[in-house]
Amino acid sequence: MVSELRKIVNIKDSFTKINQERVREKEQRSKEAKAKITKEKAKRQNIENIKSDLFSLFSMDSEPHKRGKLLEKVLNDLFQIFGILIKDDFKRTIPKQSTVMEQIDGVVEIENNIYIVEMKWHKDPIGVETIAQHLVRLFNRGDARAIFIAANGFKDTAIEECREALSQKTIILCSLEEIVMLLEKNSDLNDFFKKKIIGATLDKEPFLKV
């Protein structure tokens, strides 16, 4: 009878341990689900804040330089939220001197590739002369790729210049209108740029409208 009682106790203990493990697993799943919901809520709120900051820039016509710098920060914050920002704006100087050689607006990583980001808020579409400056920085950086974001789009000549450069470098052109529409539709920034990359790589279209 002692032996039988031990078996019964062992069986009961086994069931108790199984139930306890099930309870722990359920609690863990519940905890993870709540954490995911909290993270998504925070992400949506951050995106709403970025939308508000971005829209406020449209009323700053009298402060073009300040607006341009604020645009860099807003878009870098957006890249950060979607987990692709590597480095925000920085300056490269001559070694052991304070002379600025160039300024980079931001650096992002998409599908394990590095993209140098340039952002411009000009009242007119971007022309070849502005694009050329960015292309020089790009071609001086080995395997780096480029994303160029302009508030008012690009001239046909600038688009054609980038199309010719696609044989050697991946270059993505993007308008601010596209970013606004992306935020309005709550779309994914990674998917947005992946479509752009496919357009540039396969169709040799640097300014694919998404």
Secondary structure, 3 states (H helix, E strand, C coil): CHHHHHHHHHHHHHHHHHHHHHHHHHHHHHHHHHHHHHHHHHHHHHHHHHHHHHHHHHHCCCCHHHHHHHHHHHHHHHHHHCCCEEEEEEEEECCCCCCEEEEEEEEEEECCEEEEEEEECCCCCECHHHHHHHHHHHHCCCCCEEEEEECCCECHHHHHHHHHHCCCCCEEEEEHHHHHHHHHCCCCHHHHHHHHHHHHHHCCCCCCCC
